[in-house]
Amino acid sequence: MPKSTKTGQPEALATFAAAARNKGKKPASVGLKATAETAAKPASSAKKQDAATRVLQEGVTGKDRKADKAIDALPDRTKPGRKR
């Protein structure tokens, strides 16, 4: 799948969050092109991989691997204007 650009497709999680804030309907402003609200937010691949690994390890072992802390280090894609 090609990488998103500033004029690329909206990020899926951001689109779902926008729909949730709009009574379950995708807002008319969210089309096939990314907007400021739905554009991809840059994040380190290493941080994303670390968070995913920790989540999976917690699920398999049942032991705390600090997944919440790793997830919190990533950009929040569900709340507009919110930085983590």
N, C-alpha and C positions, 0 to 999 in steps of 0.2 A: 504494500500500500504506500503511495507516495506521501512524502512529508507535507504537512499543511504549511501554507504561506499566509501572509497577511490577507491575501484575497482568496485563500483556500476555503475548504468546506468548514462548517462549524464543528467544533469539538463535541462529540456525542454527550458526554456528561454535562457540559455546560448547556446544551440544548435541552436535555431532560430537566435540569434545574430551572431553566427559564419557563418550561411548560408547567412545572409544579407551582411556580409562583404565579402562573396565569390560569389558575383553576383547572389544571390538567390539559389545557389546550396549548399547542405550540403557538407562540405569539406571531403575528403577521410579520413582524420585523425580522424574524429568524427564517431566512430562506436557504438557498443553496450556497450562499457566500457567507463567510464568517463576518460577524460584526465585532465591535469592541467587546461586547458581552460574551460572545461565543468563540472568540479567536483562541487558538492554542496558546498555552502559557508555557514558556520554556522551563524545563527542569532537567537536572542532571540525569543522564541515563543510569549512572552508577547509583544515585540515590533512589531512583525508581526501582531498580533491580534489587537493591538492599531491602527496601520496604516490602516488595513482593515476596522475597525469600523469607523474611521474618514472619510475614502473615502465614505463608504456607507451612513453615516449621512449627508455628504455634498450633495450627490446625492439626498437624500430624502428631506432634508429641504431647500437646496439651500443656507445655511448659511456656512460661513467659519469656519471650525473646525480644521484648521492647518494640514490638511492631507499632504500637500507637505512637511512640516517640518518632520512629522512622517515617510514619505516615504524616505526622504533624510537620515534618521538615519539608514536605512537598507543597507546591502552590495549591491553594484551595480553588477548585474549579467550579464550585457550586454557588458561591456567594460573590456577586459582582462587587468589585472594588475592594474586596477583602484580601489582605496579604498575609502570608504566614511566614 
